[in-house]
Structures are given as structure tokens and as C-alpha cells.
Amino acid sequence: MTSRGGVAELPPSVKTWLDRALADGNFSGYQRLEEALRQRGYGISKSAIHRYGQKLERRLAAIRASTEAAKLLADASPDDQDVRSEALTALIQSELFETIINLQEASEEDLPSADRVKLLSGAAKNIATLTRSSVGLKRFQAEVKAEMAKAASALVDKAERAATKAGERGLSSERLAQLRRDIAGMA
């Protein structure tokens, strides 16, 4: 039997199995999991498995809560044009900009040049990813806006035809004019 360190040192496949076993077992049965790991060649105490399980359970609970909050937010406030992502991107861009300014203003004592270059390099990669995301989002928003304009135009055409037919059947000129103004206001 191979004795190894903590859960973090488990091979990915064994760790995945442990994660699943913890979730399926409702984060209990640590003695059984310790034995199952021992049979697989890993000597990890039930206390270590318990500590790991508690962290995993908290992470899963946080993900569930975030997912539920996102669903509630989406239900309460539909965001077809993904305006929330645009706002989030703008917020992150502002934070990155401020961080870069702080890096530039840091003295050599506060932050050695090598560390500064490393941090700026990491920031540049994140900015590139963020920029690609922003471009994709703007493209998506333009597509949605064009589709909405096309649908509104088709609706106006259809409504105008219906209003014209209604006018031919005795609809008053004032009511017909009001319908046209209402339809134009929808576009």
C-alpha cells in the first residue's frame, strides 16, 4: 500500500471519485471513504477526508446559491442583450486599469521590477481575454438589436396592413391615424 499525503495529492481520477463519493453520500461516511481509499492504495485519515469534504460541501453550496441567485435574477429581470455581462466587464476593466496604475506607481522597494513585469504580463493576458469577451458581447448585442429591429419592422408592416384593411371596412380616419402612431411608437 502506498501512503501519500492529503487529498490534494491524489491523482485526478481518484480525487474525482472521492468528490463524487462525498456528494453522493451527502458528505458523511468518512470511515467508509477512508477504507475505500486505503484499498486503492492511499492512506488518508478520515479527519483529512472530513476537512476536505467540508470545504467541498461549502464550495458546492456556494455554487448552488450563486446558480439559484442567477436564475432568480434572470427570471425577475430578463437580459436578452446581456447588459449585466457588459456591466461586469466594465467593472473588471476599471479594476484592472486601477491596478495597472498602482503597479506603475509602486517603487522598486515595494515591488521589484521582475515582479512588476510578471504582474503586468499576467494583467495583459487577462486584458486580452476580457477584450475578446467584450468584442464578442458587442457583436451579440448588435445581432440581437438587428433581429429586434427586423421583427419590429415586420410587425409594423403587418399592423399597417391590418389597419389599412380595417380602414377600408369603416374604421374612422382618427382611429386609423391613432393606430399608425401606436404602431410607429412600437418600432
Secondary structure by P-SEA (a helix, b strand, c coil): cccccccccccaaaaaaaaaaaaaacccaaaaaaaaaaaacccccaaaaaaaaaaaaaaaaaaaaaaaaaaaaaaacccccaaaaaaaaaaaaaaaaaaaaaaaacccccccaaaaaaaaaaaaaaaaaaaaaaaaaaaaaaaaaaaaaaaaaaaaaaaaaaaaaaaaacccaaaaaaaaaaaaaac
